[in-house]
């Protein structure tokens, strides 16, 4: 897979992960769901890159 394809996949995953969480993150200042989303995206990125 090319670097562009990997970047596109990562952006797509981030978008999919953030969209459902975004209203909650804006409603609550801390946004605990946002933290969970970021952690999930990080794990998915590591799996995609092949580190995990």
C-alpha distance matrix in Angstrom:
0.0 3.8 6.7 8.3 6.3 6.9 10.3 11.0 10.6 12.7 15.2 15.5 16.3 18.7 20.4 20.9 22.3 24.5 26.0 28.3 29.3 30.1 33.7 34.6 33.4 35.6 38.5 38.6 38.5 36.8 34.3 33.8 31.3 29.2 29.1 28.0 25.3 24.0 24.1 22.2 19.4 19.3 19.1 16.3 14.3 15.2 14.2 10.7 10.4 12.2 15.5 17.6
3.8 0.0 3.8 5.4 5.2 6.4 8.8 9.9 10.8 12.6 14.4 15.4 16.8 18.6 20.1 21.3 22.7 24.5 26.0 28.7 29.5 29.8 33.5 34.6 33.1 35.0 38.2 38.4 37.9 36.5 34.2 34.0 31.8 29.3 29.2 28.6 25.8 24.1 24.6 23.2 20.0 19.8 20.3 17.7 15.0 16.3 16.1 12.5 11.6 14.0 16.8 19.4
6.7 3.8 0.0 3.8 5.4 5.1 6.2 8.6 9.9 10.6 12.3 14.2 15.4 16.5 18.3 20.0 21.1 22.4 24.3 27.1 27.5 27.6 31.4 32.5 30.6 32.4 35.7 35.8 35.1 33.6 31.6 31.5 29.6 26.8 26.7 26.5 23.7 21.6 22.4 21.4 18.0 17.5 18.5 16.3 13.2 14.6 15.3 11.8 10.4 13.5 15.6 18.4
8.3 5.4 3.8 0.0 3.8 5.5 5.1 6.1 8.6 9.9 10.5 12.2 14.3 15.3 16.4 18.3 19.9 21.0 22.3 25.4 26.1 25.9 29.5 31.0 29.3 30.8 34.2 34.6 34.1 33.0 30.8 31.1 28.9 26.1 26.5 26.4 23.2 21.5 22.8 21.6 18.0 18.2 19.6 17.0 14.2 16.4 17.0 13.4 12.8 16.1 18.4 20.8
6.3 5.2 5.4 3.8 0.0 3.8 5.5 5.0 6.2 8.6 9.9 10.4 12.3 14.2 15.3 16.4 18.3 19.9 21.1 23.8 24.9 25.2 28.7 30.1 28.8 30.5 33.7 34.2 34.0 32.7 30.2 30.3 27.8 25.3 25.8 25.2 21.9 20.7 21.8 20.0 16.7 17.3 18.1 15.0 12.8 15.1 15.0 11.2 11.5 14.6 17.3 19.3
6.9 6.4 5.1 5.5 3.8 0.0 3.8 5.4 5.1 6.2 8.7 9.8 10.6 12.3 14.2 15.4 16.4 18.2 20.1 22.6 23.2 23.7 27.4 28.4 26.9 28.9 32.0 32.1 31.8 30.2 27.8 27.6 25.3 22.9 22.9 22.3 19.3 17.8 18.5 17.0 13.7 13.8 14.6 11.9 9.3 11.4 11.6 8.0 8.0 11.3 13.8 15.8
10.3 8.8 6.2 5.1 5.5 3.8 0.0 3.8 5.5 5.1 6.2 8.5 9.9 10.5 12.2 14.2 15.3 16.3 18.2 21.1 21.5 21.5 25.2 26.4 24.6 26.3 29.6 29.8 29.3 28.0 25.8 26.0 23.9 21.1 21.4 21.3 18.2 16.4 17.8 16.7 13.1 13.3 15.1 12.7 9.8 12.5 13.6 10.4 10.2 13.9 15.7 17.7
11.0 9.9 8.6 6.1 5.0 5.4 3.8 0.0 3.8 5.5 5.2 6.1 8.7 9.9 10.5 12.3 14.2 15.3 16.4 19.4 20.4 20.4 23.9 25.4 24.1 25.7 28.8 29.5 29.3 28.4 25.8 26.3 23.7 21.1 22.0 21.7 18.2 17.1 18.8 17.2 13.7 14.9 16.5 13.5 11.5 14.7 15.1 11.7 12.6 16.1 18.2 19.8
10.6 10.8 9.9 8.6 6.2 5.1 5.5 3.8 0.0 3.8 5.5 5.0 6.2 8.6 9.8 10.5 12.2 14.1 15.5 17.9 19.0 19.7 23.2 24.3 23.2 25.3 28.2 28.6 28.7 27.4 24.7 24.6 21.9 19.7 20.4 19.4 16.1 15.4 16.6 14.5 11.2 12.7 13.6 10.3 8.9 12.2 12.0 8.8 10.6 13.7 16.0 17.0
12.7 12.6 10.6 9.9 8.6 6.2 5.1 5.5 3.8 0.0 3.8 5.4 5.1 6.2 8.6 9.9 10.5 12.1 14.2 16.7 17.0 17.6 21.4 22.2 20.7 22.9 25.8 25.9 25.8 24.3 21.8 21.7 19.3 16.8 17.2 16.6 13.4 12.1 13.5 11.9 8.3 9.5 11.1 8.4 6.4 10.0 10.9 8.4 9.6 13.0 14.5 15.4
15.2 14.4 12.3 10.5 9.9 8.7 6.2 5.2 5.5 3.8 0.0 3.8 5.5 5.1 6.1 8.6 9.8 10.4 12.0 15.1 15.6 15.5 19.1 20.5 19.0 20.7 23.8 24.4 24.2 23.2 20.7 21.3 18.8 16.1 17.2 17.1 13.6 12.5 14.8 13.5 9.9 11.6 13.9 11.4 9.8 13.5 14.5 12.1 13.3 16.7 18.1 19.1
15.5 15.4 14.2 12.2 10.4 9.8 8.5 6.1 5.0 5.4 3.8 0.0 3.8 5.5 5.1 6.2 8.5 10.0 10.7 13.5 14.8 15.1 18.5 20.0 19.2 20.9 23.8 24.6 25.0 24.1 21.2 21.6 18.6 16.4 18.0 17.2 13.5 13.5 15.6 13.5 10.3 12.9 14.4 11.4 10.9 14.7 14.8 12.4 14.5 17.5 19.3 19.8
16.3 16.8 15.4 14.3 12.3 10.6 9.9 8.7 6.2 5.1 5.5 3.8 0.0 3.8 5.4 5.1 6.0 8.5 10.1 12.1 13.0 14.2 17.6 18.4 17.6 20.0 22.5 22.9 23.4 22.1 19.0 18.9 15.9 14.0 15.1 13.9 10.4 10.6 12.2 9.7 6.8 9.9 11.0 8.1 8.4 12.1 12.1 10.5 13.0 15.6 17.1 17.0
18.7 18.6 16.5 15.3 14.2 12.3 10.5 9.9 8.6 6.2 5.1 5.5 3.8 0.0 3.8 5.5 5.1 6.0 8.5 11.0 11.0 11.5 15.2 16.0 14.7 16.9 19.8 20.0 20.2 19.0 16.1 16.4 13.8 11.3 12.6 12.3 8.6 8.2 10.7 9.4 6.2 9.0 11.3 9.5 9.2 12.9 13.9 12.7 14.5 17.4 18.1 18.2
20.4 20.1 18.3 16.4 15.3 14.2 12.2 10.5 9.8 8.6 6.1 5.1 5.4 3.8 0.0 3.8 5.5 5.3 6.0 9.2 10.2 10.1 13.5 15.1 14.3 15.9 18.7 19.7 20.2 19.7 16.6 17.5 14.6 12.3 14.6 14.3 10.5 10.9 13.9 12.3 9.7 12.8 14.9 12.8 12.8 16.5 17.2 15.7 17.7 20.6 21.7 21.7
20.9 21.3 20.0 18.3 16.4 15.4 14.2 12.3 10.5 9.9 8.6 6.2 5.1 5.5 3.8 0.0 3.8 5.7 5.6 7.5 9.4 10.5 13.5 14.7 14.7 16.7 19.0 19.9 21.0 20.3 16.9 17.2 13.8 12.4 14.7 13.5 9.8 11.4 13.7 11.3 9.5 13.1 14.3 12.0 13.1 16.6 16.5 15.4 18.1 20.5 21.8 21.2
22.3 22.7 21.1 19.9 18.3 16.4 15.3 14.2 12.2 10.5 9.8 8.5 6.0 5.1 5.5 3.8 0.0 3.8 5.9 6.7 7.1 9.1 12.3 12.6 12.3 15.0 17.1 17.4 18.4 17.2 13.8 13.7 10.4 9.0 11.0 9.7 6.0 7.9 10.2 8.0 6.9 10.6 11.9 10.4 11.9 15.1 15.4 15.1 17.6 19.7 20.4 19.5
24.5 24.5 22.4 21.0 19.9 18.2 16.3 15.3 14.1 12.1 10.4 10.0 8.5 6.0 5.3 5.7 3.8 0.0 3.8 5.8 5.2 5.7 9.4 10.2 9.4 11.6 14.1 14.7 15.5 14.8 11.6 12.5 9.5 7.4 10.2 10.2 6.7 8.1 11.3 10.4 9.0 12.2 14.4 13.4 14.2 17.4 18.4 17.9 20.0 22.4 22.8 22.2
26.0 26.0 24.3 22.3 21.1 20.1 18.2 16.4 15.5 14.2 12.0 10.7 10.1 8.5 6.0 5.6 5.9 3.8 0.0 3.8 5.5 5.4 8.0 10.0 10.2 11.6 13.8 15.3 16.7 16.7 13.3 14.6 11.5 10.1 13.5 13.2 9.9 11.9 14.9 13.5 12.4 15.8 17.6 16.2 17.2 20.5 21.1 20.4 22.7 25.2 25.9 25.3
28.3 28.7 27.1 25.4 23.8 22.6 21.1 19.4 17.9 16.7 15.1 13.5 12.1 11.0 9.2 7.5 6.7 5.8 3.8 0.0 3.8 5.8 7.1 8.1 9.6 11.5 12.6 14.0 16.1 16.0 12.3 13.1 9.7 9.6 13.0 12.1 9.5 12.4 14.9 13.3 13.2 16.8 18.0 16.9 18.6 21.7 21.9 21.7 24.3 26.4 26.9 25.8
29.3 29.5 27.5 26.1 24.9 23.2 21.5 20.4 19.0 17.0 15.6 14.8 13.0 11.0 10.2 9.4 7.1 5.2 5.5 3.8 0.0 3.8 5.8 5.5 6.2 8.8 10.2 10.8 12.6 12.2 8.5 9.5 6.3 6.1 9.6 9.4 7.4 10.1 12.7 12.1 12.3 15.3 17.0 16.6 18.1 20.9 21.7 21.9 24.1 26.1 26.2 25.0
30.1 29.8 27.6 25.9 25.2 23.7 21.5 20.4 19.7 17.6 15.5 15.1 14.2 11.5 10.1 10.5 9.1 5.7 5.4 5.8 3.8 0.0 3.9 5.5 5.1 6.3 8.6 10.1 11.4 11.9 8.8 11.1 8.9 7.4 11.2 12.1 9.9 11.6 14.8 14.7 14.1 17.0 19.2 18.8 19.6 22.6 23.8 23.6 25.5 27.9 28.0 27.2
33.7 33.5 31.4 29.5 28.7 27.4 25.2 23.9 23.2 21.4 19.1 18.5 17.6 15.2 13.5 13.5 12.3 9.4 8.0 7.1 5.8 3.9 0.0 3.8 5.5 5.2 6.1 8.7 10.9 12.3 9.5 12.1 10.2 9.9 13.6 14.4 12.9 14.9 17.9 17.7 17.7 20.5 22.6 22.2 23.3 26.2 27.3 27.2 29.2 31.5 31.6 30.6
34.6 34.6 32.5 31.0 30.1 28.4 26.4 25.4 24.3 22.2 20.5 20.0 18.4 16.0 15.1 14.7 12.6 10.2 10.0 8.1 5.5 5.5 3.8 0.0 3.8 5.4 5.0 6.0 8.8 9.6 6.5 8.8 7.3 8.0 11.4 12.1 11.5 13.8 16.3 16.4 17.1 19.7 21.5 21.7 23.1 25.6 26.7 27.1 29.1 31.1 30.8 29.5
33.4 33.1 30.6 29.3 28.8 26.9 24.6 24.1 23.2 20.7 19.0 19.2 17.6 14.7 14.3 14.7 12.3 9.4 10.2 9.6 6.2 5.1 5.5 3.8 0.0 3.8 5.6 5.4 6.5 7.0 4.3 7.5 6.9 6.0 9.2 11.0 10.4 11.7 14.6 15.4 15.7 17.8 20.1 20.6 21.5 23.9 25.5 25.9 27.5 29.6 29.0 28.1
35.6 35.0 32.4 30.8 30.5 28.9 26.3 25.7 25.3 22.9 20.7 20.9 20.0 16.9 15.9 16.7 15.0 11.6 11.6 11.5 8.8 6.3 5.2 5.4 3.8 0.0 3.8 5.6 6.4 8.7 7.3 10.9 10.7 9.6 12.8 14.8 13.9 15.0 18.1 19.0 18.8 20.9 23.5 23.8 24.4 27.0 28.7 28.8 30.3 32.7 32.2 31.5
38.5 38.2 35.7 34.2 33.7 32.0 29.6 28.8 28.2 25.8 23.8 23.8 22.5 19.8 18.7 19.0 17.1 14.1 13.8 12.6 10.2 8.6 6.1 5.0 5.6 3.8 0.0 3.8 6.4 9.0 7.9 11.0 11.1 11.3 14.3 15.9 15.6 17.3 19.9 20.7 21.1 23.3 25.5 25.9 27.0 29.4 30.9 31.3 33.0 35.1 34.6 33.5
38.6 38.4 35.8 34.6 34.2 32.1 29.8 29.5 28.6 25.9 24.4 24.6 22.9 20.0 19.7 19.9 17.4 14.7 15.3 14.0 10.8 10.1 8.7 6.0 5.4 5.6 3.8 0.0 3.8 5.6 5.3 8.3 9.5 10.0 12.1 14.1 14.6 16.0 18.2 19.5 20.4 22.0 24.1 25.1 26.2 28.3 29.9 30.7 32.2 34.1 33.2 32.0
38.5 37.9 35.1 34.1 34.0 31.8 29.3 29.3 28.7 25.8 24.2 25.0 23.4 20.2 20.2 21.0 18.4 15.5 16.7 16.1 12.6 11.4 10.9 8.8 6.5 6.4 6.4 3.8 0.0 3.8 5.6 8.9 10.9 10.3 11.8 14.6 15.3 15.7 18.0 19.9 20.4 21.6 24.1 25.3 25.9 27.8 29.9 30.7 31.7 33.8 32.6 31.8
36.8 36.5 33.6 33.0 32.7 30.2 28.0 28.4 27.4 24.3 23.2 24.1 22.1 19.0 19.7 20.3 17.2 14.8 16.7 16.0 12.2 11.9 12.3 9.6 7.0 8.7 9.0 5.6 3.8 0.0 3.8 6.0 8.8 8.3 8.8 11.7 13.0 13.2 15.0 17.3 18.2 19.0 21.3 22.9 23.6 25.2 27.3 28.4 29.4 31.1 29.7 28.7
34.3 34.2 31.6 30.8 30.2 27.8 25.8 25.8 24.7 21.8 20.7 21.2 19.0 16.1 16.6 16.9 13.8 11.6 13.3 12.3 8.5 8.8 9.5 6.5 4.3 7.3 7.9 5.3 5.6 3.8 0.0 3.8 5.4 5.2 6.8 9.1 9.9 10.9 12.9 14.5 15.5 16.9 19.0 20.3 21.3 23.1 24.9 25.9 27.2 29.0 27.9 26.8
33.8 34.0 31.5 31.1 30.3 27.6 26.0 26.3 24.6 21.7 21.3 21.6 18.9 16.4 17.5 17.2 13.7 12.5 14.6 13.1 9.5 11.1 12.1 8.8 7.5 10.9 11.0 8.3 8.9 6.0 3.8 0.0 3.8 5.3 5.2 6.6 8.7 10.0 10.9 12.6 14.4 15.6 17.0 18.7 20.2 21.5 23.1 24.6 26.0 27.4 26.1 24.6
31.3 31.8 29.6 28.9 27.8 25.3 23.9 23.7 21.9 19.3 18.8 18.6 15.9 13.8 14.6 13.8 10.4 9.5 11.5 9.7 6.3 8.9 10.2 7.3 6.9 10.7 11.1 9.5 10.9 8.8 5.4 3.8 0.0 3.8 5.4 5.1 6.1 8.6 9.9 10.5 12.2 14.2 15.4 16.5 18.2 20.0 21.1 22.4 24.3 25.7 24.9 23.3
29.2 29.3 26.8 26.1 25.3 22.9 21.1 21.1 19.7 16.8 16.1 16.4 14.0 11.3 12.3 12.4 9.0 7.4 10.1 9.6 6.1 7.4 9.9 8.0 6.0 9.6 11.3 10.0 10.3 8.3 5.2 5.3 3.8 0.0 3.8 5.4 4.9 6.1 8.6 9.7 10.4 12.2 14.3 15.2 16.3 18.3 19.9 20.8 22.3 24.1 23.3 22.3
29.1 29.2 26.7 26.5 25.8 22.9 21.4 22.0 20.4 17.2 17.2 18.0 15.1 12.6 14.6 14.7 11.0 10.2 13.5 13.0 9.6 11.2 13.6 11.4 9.2 12.8 14.3 12.1 11.8 8.8 6.8 5.2 5.4 3.8 0.0 3.8 5.4 5.1 6.2 8.6 9.9 10.6 12.5 14.3 15.3 16.6 18.5 19.9 21.1 22.6 21.3 20.1
28.0 28.6 26.5 26.4 25.2 22.3 21.3 21.7 19.4 16.6 17.1 17.2 13.9 12.3 14.3 13.5 9.7 10.2 13.2 12.1 9.4 12.1 14.4 12.1 11.0 14.8 15.9 14.1 14.6 11.7 9.1 6.6 5.1 5.4 3.8 0.0 3.8 5.5 5.1 6.1 8.6 9.9 10.7 12.3 14.2 15.5 16.7 18.4 20.0 21.1 20.1 18.4
25.3 25.8 23.7 23.2 21.9 19.3 18.2 18.2 16.1 13.4 13.6 13.5 10.4 8.6 10.5 9.8 6.0 6.7 9.9 9.5 7.4 9.9 12.9 11.5 10.4 13.9 15.6 14.6 15.3 13.0 9.9 8.7 6.1 4.9 5.4 3.8 0.0 3.8 5.4 5.1 6.1 8.5 10.0 10.5 12.2 14.3 15.4 16.3 18.2 19.8 19.4 18.0
24.0 24.1 21.6 21.5 20.7 17.8 16.4 17.1 15.4 12.1 12.5 13.5 10.6 8.2 10.9 11.4 7.9 8.1 11.9 12.4 10.1 11.6 14.9 13.8 11.7 15.0 17.3 16.0 15.7 13.2 10.9 10.0 8.6 6.1 5.1 5.5 3.8 0.0 3.8 5.4 5.1 6.1 8.7 9.9 10.4 12.3 14.3 15.2 16.3 18.2 17.3 16.5
24.1 24.6 22.4 22.8 21.8 18.5 17.8 18.8 16.6 13.5 14.8 15.6 12.2 10.7 13.9 13.7 10.2 11.3 14.9 14.9 12.7 14.8 17.9 16.3 14.6 18.1 19.9 18.2 18.0 15.0 12.9 10.9 9.9 8.6 6.2 5.1 5.4 3.8 0.0 3.8 5.5 5.1 6.3 8.7 9.9 10.7 12.4 14.3 15.4 16.5 15.2 13.9
22.2 23.2 21.4 21.6 20.0 17.0 16.7 17.2 14.5 11.9 13.5 13.5 9.7 9.4 12.3 11.3 8.0 10.4 13.5 13.3 12.1 14.7 17.7 16.4 15.4 19.0 20.7 19.5 19.9 17.3 14.5 12.6 10.5 9.7 8.6 6.1 5.1 5.4 3.8 0.0 3.8 5.4 5.2 6.2 8.6 10.0 10.7 12.3 14.3 15.3 14.8 13.2
19.4 20.0 18.0 18.0 16.7 13.7 13.1 13.7 11.2 8.3 9.9 10.3 6.8 6.2 9.7 9.5 6.9 9.0 12.4 13.2 12.3 14.1 17.7 17.1 15.7 18.8 21.1 20.4 20.4 18.2 15.5 14.4 12.2 10.4 9.9 8.6 6.1 5.1 5.5 3.8 0.0 3.8 5.5 5.0 6.1 8.6 9.8 10.4 12.1 14.0 13.9 13.2
19.3 19.8 17.5 18.2 17.3 13.8 13.3 14.9 12.7 9.5 11.6 12.9 9.9 9.0 12.8 13.1 10.6 12.2 15.8 16.8 15.3 17.0 20.5 19.7 17.8 20.9 23.3 22.0 21.6 19.0 16.9 15.6 14.2 12.2 10.6 9.9 8.5 6.1 5.1 5.4 3.8 0.0 3.8 5.5 5.1 6.2 8.7 9.9 10.6 12.2 11.3 10.8
19.1 20.3 18.5 19.6 18.1 14.6 15.1 16.5 13.6 11.1 13.9 14.4 11.0 11.3 14.9 14.3 11.9 14.4 17.6 18.0 17.0 19.2 22.6 21.5 20.1 23.5 25.5 24.1 24.1 21.3 19.0 17.0 15.4 14.3 12.5 10.7 10.0 8.7 6.3 5.2 5.5 3.8 0.0 3.8 5.4 5.1 6.2 8.6 9.9 10.5 9.6 8.1
16.3 17.7 16.3 17.0 15.0 11.9 12.7 13.5 10.3 8.4 11.4 11.4 8.1 9.5 12.8 12.0 10.4 13.4 16.2 16.9 16.6 18.8 22.2 21.7 20.6 23.8 25.9 25.1 25.3 22.9 20.3 18.7 16.5 15.2 14.3 12.3 10.5 9.9 8.7 6.2 5.0 5.5 3.8 0.0 3.8 5.4 5.1 6.1 8.6 9.7 10.3 9.2
14.3 15.0 13.2 14.2 12.8 9.3 9.8 11.5 8.9 6.4 9.8 10.9 8.4 9.2 12.8 13.1 11.9 14.2 17.2 18.6 18.1 19.6 23.3 23.1 21.5 24.4 27.0 26.2 25.9 23.6 21.3 20.2 18.2 16.3 15.3 14.2 12.2 10.4 9.9 8.6 6.1 5.1 5.4 3.8 0.0 3.8 5.4 5.0 6.1 8.4 8.9 9.3
15.2 16.3 14.6 16.4 15.1 11.4 12.5 14.7 12.2 10.0 13.5 14.7 12.1 12.9 16.5 16.6 15.1 17.4 20.5 21.7 20.9 22.6 26.2 25.6 23.9 27.0 29.4 28.3 27.8 25.2 23.1 21.5 20.0 18.3 16.6 15.5 14.3 12.3 10.7 10.0 8.6 6.2 5.1 5.4 3.8 0.0 3.8 5.5 5.2 6.0 5.4 5.8
14.2 16.1 15.3 17.0 15.0 11.6 13.6 15.1 12.0 10.9 14.5 14.8 12.1 13.9 17.2 16.5 15.4 18.4 21.1 21.9 21.7 23.8 27.3 26.7 25.5 28.7 30.9 29.9 29.9 27.3 24.9 23.1 21.1 19.9 18.5 16.7 15.4 14.3 12.4 10.7 9.8 8.7 6.2 5.1 5.4 3.8 0.0 3.8 5.5 5.0 6.1 5.3
10.7 12.5 11.8 13.4 11.2 8.0 10.4 11.7 8.8 8.4 12.1 12.4 10.5 12.7 15.7 15.4 15.1 17.9 20.4 21.7 21.9 23.6 27.2 27.1 25.9 28.8 31.3 30.7 30.7 28.4 25.9 24.6 22.4 20.8 19.9 18.4 16.3 15.2 14.3 12.3 10.4 9.9 8.6 6.1 5.0 5.5 3.8 0.0 3.8 5.3 7.9 8.5
10.4 11.6 10.4 12.8 11.5 8.0 10.2 12.6 10.6 9.6 13.3 14.5 13.0 14.5 17.7 18.1 17.6 20.0 22.7 24.3 24.1 25.5 29.2 29.1 27.5 30.3 33.0 32.2 31.7 29.4 27.2 26.0 24.3 22.3 21.1 20.0 18.2 16.3 15.4 14.3 12.1 10.6 9.9 8.6 6.1 5.2 5.5 3.8 0.0 3.8 5.8 8.1
12.2 14.0 13.5 16.1 14.6 11.3 13.9 16.1 13.7 13.0 16.7 17.5 15.6 17.4 20.6 20.5 19.7 22.4 25.2 26.4 26.1 27.9 31.5 31.1 29.6 32.7 35.1 34.1 33.8 31.1 29.0 27.4 25.7 24.1 22.6 21.1 19.8 18.2 16.5 15.3 14.0 12.2 10.5 9.7 8.4 6.0 5.0 5.3 3.8 0.0 3.8 5.6
15.5 16.8 15.6 18.4 17.3 13.8 15.7 18.2 16.0 14.5 18.1 19.3 17.1 18.1 21.7 21.8 20.4 22.8 25.9 26.9 26.2 28.0 31.6 30.8 29.0 32.2 34.6 33.2 32.6 29.7 27.9 26.1 24.9 23.3 21.3 20.1 19.4 17.3 15.2 14.8 13.9 11.3 9.6 10.3 8.9 5.4 6.1 7.9 5.8 3.8 0.0 3.8
17.6 19.4 18.4 20.8 19.3 15.8 17.7 19.8 17.0 15.4 19.1 19.8 17.0 18.2 21.7 21.2 19.5 22.2 25.3 25.8 25.0 27.2 30.6 29.5 28.1 31.5 33.5 32.0 31.8 28.7 26.8 24.6 23.3 22.3 20.1 18.4 18.0 16.5 13.9 13.2 13.2 10.8 8.1 9.2 9.3 5.8 5.3 8.5 8.1 5.6 3.8 0.0
